[in-house]
């Protein structure tokens, strides 16, 4: 499918990964068959997106299998930048990583994960044990860029310090929720938001790469009548409703009206416009949802607008 006035999806390099990855990444946790997924992922690829996010636990393995089927049928396994996640609670232990990775790569039909992210942290495990387990797989040529999902800044820094002192590949990607709406209630147990003064300060100071899941706050910035129906306990108003977020949405609506775009385009652009390398995971369920997301790429938010939208300043 060809999109009218299609913006170019920027691509960036990641430490430890060959080639470049699109700054928008499509989530692969909502398609149960190739018939469901094919048209959507074909459209995503044709729009210039080359990044896919998956995980060992999604669909109890089914969603990795479906993505693998599409990659083989399309013949783009070498070109795609697949983010593979493993070690989810209760299996967030170093010894589970290699075993799960082998299964994931087999499902996907790949011999290498361009990006590997630990799906959770386990505070009962010394951080060095995770770094060592990941670097053993780096040495085998099985994984590229490394990251942690739902990790605190403190543990992330500790892992970086451990790796640096031993000449090992570090965790260079933090994969928490980062959206213009602050996550007030964890979408799932153990989830962490990066939209806090402390975490944003760390990211701005360190320059670490951030890859946001639920970058559009599960539809919080979309008119309620147009939202995809989600379970009540993970719905946007359940997890993101607050007076502060209502004001963020109001400001996004104001700026969207001025720019002639949709409110959720402003919210997506906010994630991409951070003062540190910032990538955004999106979860389109239809081709139209891809098309209506792409205008965010044409928006160039100023530093003042980024701060104003997030209530960090009163004036633009």
C-alpha positions in Angstrom: 0.0 0.0 0.0 1.2 3.5 -0.8 0.3 6.3 1.7 -0.5 9.7 0.3 2.1 12.3 1.4 4.0 9.7 3.3 6.6 11.2 5.6 10.0 9.5 5.7 10.5 7.4 8.8 13.9 8.4 10.2 16.4 5.6 11.0 19.2 5.7 13.6 22.1 3.5 14.6 22.2 1.7 17.9 25.3 0.7 19.8 26.0 -2.9 19.1 23.5 -3.3 16.2 24.4 -3.5 12.6 22.6 -1.1 10.2 19.9 1.3 11.3 16.5 1.0 12.9 13.4 3.1 12.2 12.5 5.5 15.1 9.0 4.2 15.0 8.7 0.5 15.9 5.6 -1.6 15.4 4.4 -3.9 18.2 3.7 -7.5 17.2 1.6 -8.6 20.2 -1.8 -8.4 18.7 -1.9 -10.6 15.6 -2.7 -14.3 16.0 -2.3 -15.4 12.4 -0.4 -14.5 9.3 -3.8 -13.7 7.7 -4.4 -11.1 10.4 -0.9 -9.6 10.2 0.2 -9.7 6.6 -1.6 -6.7 5.2 -0.7 -4.6 8.2 3.0 -5.5 8.2 3.3 -5.2 4.5 1.9 -1.7 4.8 4.3 -0.9 7.6 7.3 -2.1 5.6 6.2 -0.2 2.5 5.8 2.9 4.6 9.5 2.7 5.5 9.3 1.0 8.9 11.9 -1.8 9.4 11.5 -2.4 13.2 9.4 -4.9 14.9 9.0 -5.5 18.7 8.2 -9.0 20.0 8.8 -11.1 23.1 9.1 -14.7 24.2 5.9 -14.4 26.3 3.6 -12.7 23.7 0.8 -15.0 22.8 2.6 -17.8 24.6 5.0 -17.9 21.7 2.4 -17.6 18.9 3.1 -14.0 18.1 6.8 -14.7 17.5 5.8 -17.6 15.2 3.5 -15.3 13.2 6.2 -12.7 12.8 8.6 -15.4 11.7 6.1 -16.6 9.1 5.8 -13.0 7.7 9.6 -12.4 7.7 10.1 -15.6 5.7 7.3 -14.9 3.3 8.4 -11.4 2.7 12.0 -12.4 2.6 13.3 -9.6 4.8 14.7 -11.5 7.8 18.1 -10.0 7.2 16.9 -6.5 6.6 14.4 -6.3 9.5 15.4 -5.0 12.9 13.6 -7.3 15.3 13.6 -6.5 18.9 13.6 -9.7 20.9 12.6 -9.7 24.6 13.0 -12.4 27.1 13.5 -13.1 30.8 10.0 -12.0 31.9 8.9 -12.5 35.5 8.9 -15.2 37.0 11.7 -16.4 34.7 13.8 -13.2 35.0 17.0 -15.0 35.9 20.3 -15.1 34.0 20.1 -18.8 33.2 16.7 -18.4 31.4 18.1 -15.9 28.8 20.0 -18.3 26.6 17.3 -21.0 26.6 14.5 -18.6 25.8 16.6 -16.8 23.1 17.2 -20.1 21.3 13.5 -20.8 21.2 12.7 -17.2 20.1 15.2 -17.3 17.2 13.8 -20.6 16.1 10.2 -19.2 16.1 11.3 -16.1 14.2 13.5 -18.0 11.7 16.5 -15.8 12.6 20.0 -16.7 13.6 20.7 -13.4 15.4 18.6 -10.8 17.4 19.6 -7.3 16.2 18.3 -6.0 19.6 17.8 -8.0 22.7 16.0 -6.6 25.7 15.4 -8.1 29.1 11.7 -7.9 29.7 11.9 -7.2 33.4 14.5 -6.7 36.1 15.0 -8.9 39.1 16.4 -7.0 42.1 17.3 -10.3 43.8 19.9 -11.0 41.2 23.2 -9.0 41.1 23.2 -6.9 38.0 26.6 -8.3 36.9 25.1 -11.7 36.5 22.7 -10.4 33.9 25.5 -8.5 32.1 27.7 -11.6 32.0 24.9 -13.8 30.6 24.1 -11.3 27.9 27.7 -10.9 26.9 28.2 -14.6 26.6 25.5 -14.5 23.9 27.1 -11.4 22.3 30.4 -13.4 22.0 28.5 -16.2 20.2 27.2 -13.7 17.7 23.5 -14.3 18.7 22.6 -10.8 19.9 23.4 -7.2 19.1 22.3 -4.1 21.0 21.4 -4.8 24.6 18.7 -3.2 26.8 16.5 -3.5 29.8 12.7 -3.1 30.0 11.1 -1.7 33.1 14.5 -1.0 34.8 15.2 1.8 37.2 17.9 4.3 36.4 19.9 3.1 39.4 20.1 -0.5 38.2 20.7 0.7 34.6 23.7 2.8 35.7 24.9 -0.1 37.9 24.9 -2.4 34.8 26.7 0.2 32.7 29.4 0.6 35.4 29.9 -3.2 35.7 30.2 -3.6 31.9 32.5 -0.6 31.5 34.9 -1.8 34.2 35.3 -5.2 32.5 35.3 -4.2 28.9 31.9 -5.8 28.2 29.0 -4.6 26.0 26.7 -2.5 28.1 23.0 -2.2 28.3 22.5 0.9 26.1 18.7 0.9 25.6 16.2 1.6 28.4 12.8 0.3 27.4 10.3 1.8 29.8 7.0 3.5 29.2 7.5 7.1 28.1 4.5 9.0 26.9 3.3 12.5 27.2 0.7 11.2 29.7 2.3 10.0 32.9 1.5 6.4 33.7 -0.4 6.7 37.0 -1.2 3.0 37.4 1.2 0.4 36.0 -0.4 -1.1 32.9 1.1 -4.5 34.0 2.8 -5.5 37.2 6.4 -4.4 37.4 6.1 -1.7 34.8 8.0 1.6 35.1 7.4 5.0 33.6 10.2 7.2 32.4 8.1 10.4 32.5 9.4 11.6 35.9 11.7 14.4 36.7 14.3 12.0 38.0 14.3 9.6 35.0 14.1 12.4 32.4 17.0 14.1 34.1 19.1 11.0 34.0 18.3 10.4 30.3 19.1 14.0 29.4 22.4 13.8 31.3 23.5 10.4 30.1 22.3 10.5 26.5 21.2 6.8 26.8 18.8 5.6 24.2 15.2 5.2 25.3 12.7 3.0 23.5 9.2 3.7 24.7 6.4 1.1 24.9 2.9 2.4 24.9 4.3 5.7 23.5 0.8 6.9 22.7 -0.5 6.1 26.2 -2.8 3.3 25.0 -5.0 5.8 23.1 -5.3 8.4 25.9 -4.9 11.2 23.3 -7.5 9.7 20.9 -11.1 10.7 21.1 -12.9 8.1 23.2 -15.3 7.1 20.4 -12.3 6.2 18.1 -10.3 4.2 20.6 -9.6 0.5 20.3 -11.5 -1.3 23.0 -9.0 -2.6 25.7 -9.5 -4.6 28.9 -10.9 -2.3 31.6 -7.8 -2.8 33.9 -5.4 -1.7 31.2 -7.6 0.9 29.5 -6.1 4.4 28.9 -8.3 6.1 31.5 -7.5 3.4 34.1 -3.8 3.8 33.7 -3.3 7.4 32.7 -6.2 9.4 34.1 -5.2 12.3 36.3 -5.6 16.1 36.5 -2.0 16.6 35.3 -2.6 14.3 32.3 -5.9 16.1 31.5 -3.9 19.3 31.3 -1.2 17.7 29.1 -4.0 16.5 26.7 -5.5 20.0 26.7 -2.2 21.5 25.7 -1.7 18.8 23.1 -5.1 19.6 21.7 -4.3 23.3 21.5 -1.0 22.7 19.6 -2.6 20.1 17.3 -5.2 22.6 16.3 -2.5 25.1 15.5 -0.5 22.6 13.5 -3.5 21.1 11.7 -2.9 17.5 13.0 -4.5 15.1 15.4 -3.8 15.3 19.2 -2.2 11.9 19.3 0.3 13.1 16.6 1.5 15.8 19.0 1.9 13.1 21.7 3.9 10.9 19.4 6.0 13.8 18.3 6.7 14.6 21.9 8.3 11.2 22.5 10.5 11.5 19.4 11.5 15.1 20.2 13.3 14.4 23.5 16.8 15.8 24.1 18.2 12.2 24.2 17.9 9.4 21.5 14.2 8.4 21.8 12.4 5.8 19.8 8.6 5.1 20.0 6.9 1.7 19.9 3.4 2.0 18.4 0.7 -0.7 18.3 -1.5 -0.2 15.2 -4.2 -2.8 14.6 -5.2 -1.5 11.2 -3.5 0.1 8.2 -5.5 3.3 8.9 -3.9 3.5 12.3 -0.4 3.4 10.7 -1.5 6.2 8.3 -2.9 8.4 11.0 0.3 8.0 13.1 2.8 9.0 10.4 2.0 12.8 10.4 3.8 12.9 13.7 7.0 12.6 11.8 6.5 15.9 10.1 6.2 17.8 13.4 9.3 19.6 14.7 8.6 20.5 18.3 10.8 23.1 19.9 12.5 22.5 23.2 10.1 25.0 24.8 7.1 23.2 23.4 8.4 19.8 24.6 8.7 21.2 28.1 5.3 23.1 28.0 3.4 20.0 26.9 4.8 18.1 29.8 4.0 20.8 32.3 7.6 21.6 32.9 7.0 25.3 32.1 3.9 27.5 31.9 4.7 29.3 28.7 5.8 28.1 25.3 
